Amino acid sequence: MNTRLHTLLGCLCSVFLGLTTACSTPGPPVDPLEEAFSESKEAVLAGVEEGFEESESVDEYVVTARLNPCRCEAPAHEIYIHGRWTRVFLEGDKKTLTAVDKHLGDDSLTLATVELRGALSGDEATSNGVEFPAFEIRQIEKE
């Protein structure tokens, strides 16, 4: 009986040892170009996030805005900030918002843009909980 117990324990230890070493074996080799691309992509995204955080402390600046409606609840307006177009909720007095919408037209086929002076004023969420930045318009620079 002692021999059977030792044999059983030996088999269990071998199986356990096999399972633990199998999990630690390295996967397929990673292509250096793919790894470099992935790391650079992460660095760019981190830089954009840092830029957004830093821009929240800026009092105001001028951005280009356009109308780019979509079929979901995302805001229809975009501003060109940090080297890319970003969807934002536009905030401001009713007169200013009406003037911006009048200049930009009813649809995205007009390709109109307008320069706005203002600042990011936090985030607003759609009804499904997706957050977008809000841009408070302080003045229309150029139409």
C-alpha positions in Angstrom: 0.0 0.0 0.0 2.8 2.4 0.8 4.2 1.8 -2.7 0.9 2.6 -4.4 0.6 5.7 -2.3 4.2 6.8 -3.3 3.5 6.0 -6.9 0.3 8.0 -6.9 1.9 10.9 -5.1 4.8 10.8 -7.6 2.4 10.9 -10.6 0.4 13.8 -9.1 3.7 15.7 -8.5 4.8 15.1 -12.0 1.4 16.3 -13.4 1.5 19.4 -11.2 5.1 20.1 -12.2 4.2 19.7 -15.8 1.2 22.1 -15.5 3.2 24.8 -13.7 6.1 24.7 -16.2 3.7 24.6 -19.2 2.2 27.9 -18.1 5.6 29.6 -17.9 6.8 28.6 -21.3 7.3 31.6 -23.6 4.8 32.2 -26.4 5.7 32.7 -30.0 8.4 35.2 -30.7 7.2 38.8 -31.1 8.1 40.7 -34.3 10.4 43.6 -33.3 8.6 45.9 -35.7 5.2 45.1 -34.2 6.6 45.6 -30.7 8.1 49.0 -31.7 4.8 50.0 -33.3 2.8 49.0 -30.3 5.1 50.9 -27.9 5.1 54.0 -30.1 1.3 53.9 -30.4 1.0 53.8 -26.6 3.5 56.7 -26.2 1.4 58.8 -28.7 -1.8 58.1 -26.9 -0.2 58.9 -23.5 1.1 62.2 -25.0 -2.4 63.1 -26.3 -3.9 62.4 -22.9 -1.2 64.6 -21.2 -1.9 67.3 -23.7 -5.6 67.3 -22.9 -4.9 67.4 -19.2 -2.5 70.3 -19.7 -4.9 72.2 -21.9 -7.5 72.2 -19.2 -5.3 74.7 -17.3 -5.1 77.0 -20.3 -7.4 80.0 -19.9 -8.5 80.2 -23.6 -7.3 79.5 -27.1 -8.5 79.6 -30.7 -9.7 76.4 -32.4 -11.3 75.5 -35.7 -14.8 74.0 -35.4 -16.9 72.1 -37.9 -20.2 70.3 -38.1 -19.8 66.6 -38.5 -23.2 64.9 -37.6 -23.3 61.2 -36.8 -26.1 58.7 -36.3 -25.5 58.1 -32.6 -25.8 60.4 -29.6 -22.3 61.8 -30.0 -22.0 65.6 -30.4 -22.4 66.8 -34.0 -19.6 69.4 -33.6 -15.8 68.8 -33.7 -12.9 71.1 -32.9 -9.4 70.7 -34.2 -7.3 70.4 -31.1 -4.0 68.7 -30.3 -3.5 67.8 -34.0 -6.7 66.0 -34.5 -10.5 66.5 -34.8 -12.3 65.8 -31.5 -16.0 65.6 -31.0 -17.2 68.2 -28.4 -20.3 69.6 -26.9 -20.4 73.4 -27.7 -21.4 75.6 -24.8 -22.1 79.3 -24.7 -24.9 81.8 -24.8 -27.8 81.1 -27.2 -26.9 83.9 -29.6 -23.4 82.6 -30.1 -24.5 79.0 -30.5 -27.1 80.1 -33.1 -24.5 82.1 -35.0 -22.1 79.1 -35.1 -24.8 76.8 -36.3 -26.0 79.3 -38.9 -22.4 79.6 -40.3 -21.7 75.9 -40.3 -25.0 75.0 -42.1 -27.4 72.1 -41.6 -25.3 69.2 -42.7 -21.7 68.1 -43.1 -21.8 68.5 -46.9 -21.0 72.2 -46.7 -17.5 71.6 -45.2 -17.7 75.0 -43.5 -15.5 75.8 -40.6 -15.4 78.6 -38.1 -12.7 79.8 -35.7 -13.7 80.0 -32.1 -12.1 81.5 -29.0 -12.8 79.6 -25.8 -11.7 76.8 -23.5 -12.4 73.2 -22.5 -14.9 73.3 -19.7 -15.0 69.7 -18.5 -17.0 66.7 -19.8 -20.6 66.0 -20.6 -22.1 62.6 -21.0 -24.7 61.3 -23.5 -27.7 59.4 -22.2 -25.8 56.1 -22.6 -23.0 57.4 -20.4 -20.3 58.1 -23.1 -18.4 61.2 -22.1 -17.2 63.9 -24.5 -15.3 67.2 -23.8 -17.3 70.4 -23.7 -15.9 73.6 -25.3 -17.2 76.9 -23.9 -17.3 79.5 -26.7 -16.3 82.9 -25.6 -16.1 84.6 -29.0 -16.4 83.8 -32.7 -13.0 84.7 -34.1 -13.4 84.3 -37.9 -16.4 83.1 -39.9 
